[in-house]
Amino acid sequence: MTEDKEKDLYDRVLETIRQTQCELYIRKAKLGEPVVIGDEQGRPIVVPAEVALARMDARAKKDNFCA
């Protein structure tokens, strides 16, 4: 696999993961369910999906994903 094809594959996989994560958080927020995320030190914490989605939305504006 050439370097360009490998990068394209990586980009597609990453985009699919991000989109799937967005869809999961939206579904959980609608159901009022919590999600497990990592805090600043990488430790797992349980937060309402609405909070995780708000964090993701803020990051999406910066990193241009979860549109």
C-alpha positions in Angstrom: 0.0 0.0 0.0 1.4 3.4 -1.0 1.8 6.1 1.6 -1.0 8.2 0.0 -3.4 5.3 0.0 -2.5 4.5 3.6 -3.1 8.1 4.6 -6.5 8.1 2.8 -7.5 4.9 4.5 -6.4 6.3 7.9 -8.4 9.5 7.3 -11.6 7.6 6.3 -11.3 5.3 9.3 -10.8 8.2 11.7 -13.8 10.1 10.1 -16.0 7.1 10.5 -15.0 6.6 14.1 -15.7 10.3 14.9 -19.1 10.2 13.1 -20.1 7.0 14.9 -19.1 8.5 18.2 -21.2 11.6 17.5 -24.2 9.5 16.6 -23.8 7.4 19.8 -23.6 10.5 22.0 -26.7 12.0 20.3 -28.7 8.8 20.8 -27.6 8.5 24.4 -28.4 12.2 25.1 -32.0 11.7 23.7 -32.4 8.7 26.0 -31.0 10.4 29.0 -28.2 7.9 29.4 -24.7 8.5 30.7 -21.4 7.9 28.8 -17.9 7.1 30.0 -15.2 9.5 29.0 -11.7 10.2 30.1 -10.8 13.2 32.3 -7.7 15.4 31.9 -5.5 12.7 33.5 -7.1 9.9 31.3 -9.1 8.4 34.2 -12.6 7.2 33.2 -15.5 9.2 34.5 -19.3 8.8 33.9 -21.1 11.9 32.7 -24.5 12.6 31.2 -24.4 12.2 27.5 -25.6 15.9 27.1 -22.3 17.0 28.9 -20.2 14.7 26.7 -22.0 16.0 23.6 -21.5 19.6 24.6 -17.7 18.9 25.1 -17.6 17.2 21.7 -19.5 20.1 20.1 -16.9 22.6 21.5 -14.1 20.4 20.3 -15.8 19.9 16.9 -15.8 23.7 16.3 -12.1 23.7 17.0 -11.1 20.5 15.1 -13.9 20.6 12.5 -15.6 17.3 13.1 -19.0 16.0 14.4 -20.8 18.2 11.9 
